[in-house]
Amino acid sequence: MEIAITAPSGNVGRFLIGHLVRAGVRPRLLSRHPEQPRATWGDLVDAREVDLRDAAAVTEATRGVDALFLVVPPGEADDPVAAYAEIGEIVAAAVAENHIPRTVLQSSVGAELREGAGEIDGLARVEETLDRVVAKHAGLAVTHLRCGYFFSNLLFELDGIRSGTVAVVLPTGNPFSWVAPADIAAVAASLLLRADWSGRRVQGVHGPKDLSWDDALAVVGDVLGRTVTAHRVADDDMRATLAGAGMSPAQVEGIMGMSTGLREGFVPEQPRTPVTTTDTTLGAWAWAELRPTLDATG
């Protein structure tokens, strides 16, 4: 079985490689920096240098593939939604030309809105592009994994966690789904290793329970042995902070929309069920990954 993975060194990909290798698969890794996974996995992987913006390279690297795990990296484009859409078109064309039977897309809760959710709108464009290819070509299938908020996003909040206050734009008591990247990898592996599904599918990956920012930072504080709280800031203040960090207006709105677009009465299309619920708790993740990262970075 030939399985290709994009972004193999990312938060999800690095766990997914392990699942596939242990299942006896030598995954084909498409990366701008193939030396990174090659250093870890050696000949157990087929690591190839591929930029997902290079249509010819993507098509060539996915020839003979039975299943593809697609992560569209956000990159640093001035218009992140357009950048997602561009890569989606390139990969979808390769899926069609190479007749790749199964594609698993790492998407996001909120992509079902299609508009108004910042960078998530870019994932919506990718979903739509892959859906068109699957509808047009018999024998092709796609599953969109609508993932919750990554635990690993807390690694972008190290300064706030150290100071004891994390700035957010969501109401601090409103719960939403949080998930460990390792759990997304486990769900993806289960789909990539199976050939008994078809058509267009959507599956939520919602983590063990919904958490508000207050809940999540209380867990983080317990693990770290300190008090960490969420402080809600005005939207315009957060925009000013992001712009001050050098982001373009479109980049600012891409970040903001992922919160503001899911703020007013949003309910995920995929409800929380035993199928969408995964195992790793925030406390376990924080103990294994957040705590050592804080210690290592002072």
Backbone torsions as a table, in degrees:
resi	resn	phi	psi	omega
1	MET	NA	128.9	179.2
2	GLU	-102.1	116.7	-180.0
3	ILE	-122.6	127.9	178.9
4	ALA	-106.7	144.6	-179.7
5	ILE	-128.0	129.2	169.8
6	THR	-95.3	159.0	-177.6
7	ALA	49.3	53.5	-174.3
8	PRO	-68.6	-17.7	178.8
9	SER	-96.9	5.7	-178.0
10	GLY	-77.7	-177.6	-175.9
11	ASN	-59.6	-35.9	-179.8
12	VAL	-93.0	-44.4	-174.6
13	GLY	-56.9	-38.7	-176.4
14	ARG	-65.2	-28.2	174.6
15	PHE	-82.3	-36.7	-178.2
16	LEU	-63.0	-39.0	177.6
17	ILE	-53.8	-46.5	-179.2
18	GLY	-59.8	-43.9	178.5
19	HIS	-58.2	-44.7	-176.6
20	LEU	-70.9	-42.1	178.9
21	VAL	-61.6	-43.0	-179.9
22	ARG	-69.0	-20.1	175.7
23	ALA	-86.4	0.9	177.9
24	GLY	91.4	12.0	179.3
25	VAL	-98.5	139.8	171.9
26	ARG	-100.1	92.6	-172.4
27	PRO	-68.9	148.8	175.6
28	ARG	-93.4	117.5	-173.5
29	LEU	-104.1	122.8	179.7
30	LEU	-103.1	111.0	-171.5
31	SER	-147.8	147.0	172.4
32	ARG	-73.2	-17.7	-179.1
33	HIS	-131.7	69.6	-174.8
34	PRO	-64.7	-18.1	-179.9
35	GLU	-64.9	-25.5	-178.4
36	GLN	-67.0	-56.9	177.4
37	PRO	-67.5	-30.4	179.7
38	ARG	-63.3	-35.2	179.6
39	ALA	-66.1	-31.2	-179.2
40	THR	-85.1	-42.8	-168.4
41	TRP	-107.4	-12.9	177.8
42	GLY	57.7	-134.4	-176.5
43	ASP	-77.5	-0.8	176.8
44	LEU	-72.0	-13.0	179.1
45	VAL	-128.0	157.6	174.2
46	ASP	-108.7	89.6	-174.5
47	ALA	-92.4	124.2	-176.7
48	ARG	-123.7	142.4	178.1
49	GLU	-80.6	112.1	-177.2
50	VAL	-143.5	130.5	171.1
51	ASP	-99.7	123.3	-176.2
52	LEU	-64.6	-11.2	176.3
53	ARG	-86.5	-3.6	-179.1
54	ASP	-100.7	100.3	-172.7
55	ALA	-60.6	-44.1	-178.2
56	ALA	-63.2	-41.5	-179.1
57	ALA	-66.8	-39.1	179.6
58	VAL	-65.5	-44.6	179.6
59	THR	-62.0	-44.7	-179.6
60	GLU	-65.2	-41.7	-175.7
61	ALA	-72.0	-16.1	-178.0
62	THR	-107.5	10.8	176.7
63	ARG	-65.3	135.8	177.2
64	GLY	77.3	10.0	-177.8
65	VAL	-83.4	136.8	177.7
66	ASP	-90.5	-27.8	-178.8
67	ALA	-153.4	144.9	-176.5
68	LEU	-128.9	130.4	170.3
69	PHE	-102.3	118.3	-173.9
70	LEU	-110.1	118.9	167.0
71	VAL	-115.1	121.8	177.5
72	VAL	-93.3	111.4	-177.9
73	PRO	-68.9	142.0	-178.4
74	PRO	-65.0	-31.6	178.4
75	GLY	65.5	-163.6	-176.5
76	GLU	-127.8	26.0	-178.9
77	ALA	-66.8	149.4	177.6
78	ASP	-62.4	-31.7	177.6
79	ASP	-117.3	92.4	-173.9
80	PRO	-64.1	-34.6	-179.5
81	VAL	-64.2	-43.5	177.5
82	ALA	-63.2	-36.2	-179.9
83	ALA	-66.4	-42.4	174.9
84	TYR	-58.3	-48.7	-176.6
85	ALA	-60.4	-39.3	179.9
86	GLU	-61.6	-47.5	-179.7
87	ILE	-66.6	-37.5	177.2
88	GLY	-58.2	-42.7	178.6
89	GLU	-64.0	-41.5	-178.7
90	ILE	-64.7	-47.5	-177.7
91	VAL	-68.9	-40.0	178.7
92	ALA	-61.4	-38.2	177.3
93	ALA	-63.7	-38.5	177.7
94	ALA	-68.1	-38.6	177.1
95	VAL	-59.9	-43.3	179.9
96	ALA	-67.5	-48.7	-175.7
97	GLU	-64.9	-40.0	-177.4
98	ASN	-91.5	-0.1	179.9
99	HIS	48.8	56.4	178.4
100	ILE	-74.4	118.1	-171.4
101	PRO	-62.2	-40.2	-173.6
102	ARG	-134.4	133.0	175.2
103	THR	-125.7	133.0	174.4
104	VAL	-114.9	117.6	-178.5
105	LEU	-100.4	129.6	170.5
106	GLN	-79.8	97.7	179.7
107	SER	-105.8	-156.1	-173.5
108	SER	-148.0	146.5	163.9
109	VAL	-51.5	133.5	-178.2
110	GLY	105.1	-18.7	178.8
111	ALA	-64.6	-24.0	179.2
112	GLU	-65.0	-19.4	178.2
113	LEU	-68.9	-30.8	-179.8
114	ARG	73.3	-31.6	179.3
115	GLU	-143.5	147.7	170.8
116	GLY	93.4	7.7	-177.8
117	ALA	-117.4	31.9	174.6
118	GLY	63.4	-135.2	-178.3
119	GLU	-59.1	-26.1	179.2
120	ILE	-61.3	-27.2	174.6
121	ASP	-58.7	-31.9	177.0
122	GLY	-64.3	-40.6	176.2
123	LEU	-66.2	-34.4	175.1
124	ALA	-60.5	-40.6	178.2
125	ARG	-63.3	-39.3	179.3
126	VAL	-65.5	-44.1	177.0
127	GLU	-54.7	-49.0	-176.9
128	GLU	-61.9	-39.9	-179.8
129	THR	-65.5	-45.2	178.2
130	LEU	-65.9	-36.6	177.7
131	ASP	-60.6	-40.5	179.7
132	ARG	-64.2	-40.7	-179.8
133	VAL	-65.4	-44.7	-179.4
134	VAL	-64.0	-39.3	179.4
135	ALA	-67.2	-30.0	-174.7
136	LYS	-85.9	-29.8	-172.3
137	HIS	-115.1	115.7	178.9
138	ALA	-62.1	141.7	176.3
139	GLY	90.4	-1.4	177.6
140	LEU	-102.0	149.0	-178.3
141	ALA	-141.7	153.3	178.0
142	VAL	-142.5	140.7	169.9
143	THR	-121.1	124.9	175.4
144	HIS	-94.9	118.9	175.9
145	LEU	-88.5	107.9	178.4
146	ARG	-87.9	96.2	-171.8
147	CYS	-91.1	148.8	174.0
148	GLY	-75.9	-170.2	-178.7
149	TYR	-71.1	125.6	-176.2
150	PHE	-67.9	133.1	169.7
151	PHE	-53.1	-37.8	-174.5
152	SER	-65.5	-14.6	174.7
153	ASN	-63.3	-20.5	176.5
154	LEU	-65.3	-19.8	177.9
155	LEU	-69.4	-15.6	173.3
156	PHE	-84.1	-4.0	-175.5
157	GLU	-113.8	26.4	-174.5
158	LEU	-62.1	-40.1	-179.6
159	ASP	-63.9	-44.0	178.4
160	GLY	-64.2	-40.1	179.1
161	ILE	-64.1	-41.4	177.4
162	ARG	-62.6	-39.6	-178.1
163	SER	-77.7	-17.4	179.3
164	GLY	97.0	0.9	-178.8
165	THR	-141.0	126.1	177.9
166	VAL	-110.7	127.0	-179.2
167	ALA	-84.8	130.3	-179.9
168	VAL	-137.7	161.9	176.9
169	VAL	-107.1	-11.4	175.0
170	LEU	-79.6	152.8	169.2
171	PRO	-55.4	128.9	-169.2
172	THR	-69.0	-16.0	-179.8
173	GLY	-99.6	1.0	-177.4
174	ASN	-84.9	122.0	-178.8
175	PRO	-80.5	149.1	174.3
176	PHE	-152.9	170.5	-173.1
177	SER	-79.1	137.2	176.2
178	TRP	-125.2	141.4	-174.7
179	VAL	-144.4	147.1	175.2
180	ALA	-81.0	133.9	176.1
181	PRO	-53.9	-35.0	179.7
182	ALA	-61.8	-33.7	179.0
183	ASP	-71.1	-35.6	175.5
184	ILE	-62.8	-41.1	178.7
185	ALA	-60.7	-40.4	-179.8
186	ALA	-64.6	-42.3	178.0
187	VAL	-64.9	-44.6	179.7
188	ALA	-60.4	-43.6	-179.6
189	ALA	-60.9	-40.4	-178.7
190	SER	-62.3	-32.5	179.0
191	LEU	-80.4	-41.8	-178.1
192	LEU	-65.5	-31.3	-176.7
193	LEU	-86.1	-5.7	178.5
194	ARG	-106.7	145.5	177.5
195	ALA	-117.2	14.4	-172.5
196	ASP	-103.0	26.3	175.3
197	TRP	-126.9	156.4	-173.6
198	SER	-149.8	170.0	176.0
199	GLY	72.6	-157.2	178.5
200	ARG	-100.7	127.4	179.9
201	ARG	-130.7	151.3	173.4
202	VAL	-129.6	132.2	179.5
203	GLN	-133.6	126.0	174.5
204	GLY	-74.8	147.5	174.3
205	VAL	-132.0	94.8	-163.2
206	HIS	-108.4	6.0	-178.7
207	GLY	71.8	-174.9	-173.0
208	PRO	-76.2	-30.7	-179.0
209	LYS	-163.8	155.9	174.6
210	ASP	-74.4	140.8	-179.5
211	LEU	-134.0	141.4	167.4
212	SER	-83.9	170.5	174.2
213	TRP	-61.5	-37.2	177.4
214	ASP	-61.6	-45.5	178.9
215	ASP	-61.0	-48.1	-174.1
216	ALA	-63.5	-43.4	-177.3
217	LEU	-75.6	-22.5	171.7
218	ALA	-66.7	-40.4	176.4
219	VAL	-63.6	-45.8	178.8
220	VAL	-59.5	-44.1	179.0
221	GLY	-61.3	-40.6	178.7
222	ASP	-62.7	-41.4	-179.7
223	VAL	-66.8	-40.2	-175.2
224	LEU	-87.0	-12.8	-178.4
225	GLY	72.1	36.5	178.7
226	ARG	-149.4	167.5	178.0
227	THR	-91.4	126.7	176.4
228	VAL	-131.7	126.6	-177.6
229	THR	-126.6	160.8	176.3
230	ALA	-97.5	139.0	177.9
231	HIS	-123.5	118.5	-179.6
232	ARG	-80.0	130.8	179.1
233	VAL	-116.0	157.5	178.7
234	ALA	-66.0	148.4	-179.3
235	ASP	-55.1	-45.4	-176.8
236	ASP	-66.8	-32.0	176.6
237	ASP	-66.7	-41.1	177.8
238	MET	-66.9	-39.5	176.5
239	ARG	-58.5	-43.0	-179.6
240	ALA	-63.9	-38.4	178.8
241	THR	-64.5	-44.3	-179.3
242	LEU	-67.2	-41.7	177.6
243	ALA	-63.7	-37.3	178.6
244	GLY	-66.0	-21.2	176.7
245	ALA	-84.9	2.9	174.9
246	GLY	98.4	10.5	-179.9
247	MET	-79.2	146.3	174.8
248	SER	-72.2	163.3	177.2
249	PRO	-55.1	-40.8	179.5
250	ALA	-67.7	-36.4	176.8
251	GLN	-66.2	-41.0	178.2
252	VAL	-59.8	-47.8	-178.5
253	GLU	-68.8	-29.6	175.8
254	GLY	-62.6	-41.7	177.7
255	ILE	-71.6	-47.3	-176.8
256	MET	-61.5	-43.6	-174.8
257	GLY	-61.6	-27.6	179.4
258	MET	-65.6	-21.1	174.3
259	SER	-101.7	-53.7	-175.0
260	THR	-64.7	-33.0	-179.0
261	GLY	-71.0	-20.0	-179.0
262	LEU	-110.2	21.3	-169.9
263	ARG	-95.8	-37.7	-170.2
264	GLU	-98.0	88.9	174.3
265	GLY	71.4	17.0	-179.3
266	PHE	-68.6	133.9	174.1
267	VAL	-126.6	123.6	-178.5
268	PRO	-57.3	143.9	178.9
269	GLU	-62.6	-36.6	178.0
270	GLN	-94.7	114.7	-178.5
271	PRO	-72.2	163.8	174.5
272	ARG	-74.4	120.9	178.4
273	THR	-139.0	175.0	173.4
274	PRO	-57.8	-27.5	-179.9
275	VAL	-74.0	-37.8	-176.6
276	THR	-90.0	-9.9	-178.7
277	THR	-89.3	133.0	178.9
278	THR	-118.6	177.3	-160.4
279	ASP	-94.4	-39.4	-168.3
280	THR	-67.3	125.0	179.7
281	THR	-84.1	159.0	176.7
282	LEU	-62.3	-37.5	179.1
283	GLY	-61.4	-44.0	179.0
284	ALA	-63.7	-42.8	178.7
285	TRP	-63.8	-44.9	-177.7
286	ALA	-62.9	-37.9	178.7
287	TRP	-66.8	-40.6	-174.7
288	ALA	-81.8	-31.0	-171.6
289	GLU	-123.2	-45.0	-177.6
290	LEU	-70.2	-48.0	-178.0
291	ARG	-58.0	-49.8	178.5
292	PRO	-65.0	-32.3	178.1
293	THR	-66.2	-43.3	175.8
294	LEU	-60.3	-43.7	180.0
295	ASP	-63.5	-39.5	-176.2
296	ALA	-73.0	-26.8	-176.9
297	THR	-102.3	10.1	176.3
298	GLY	79.7	NA	NA
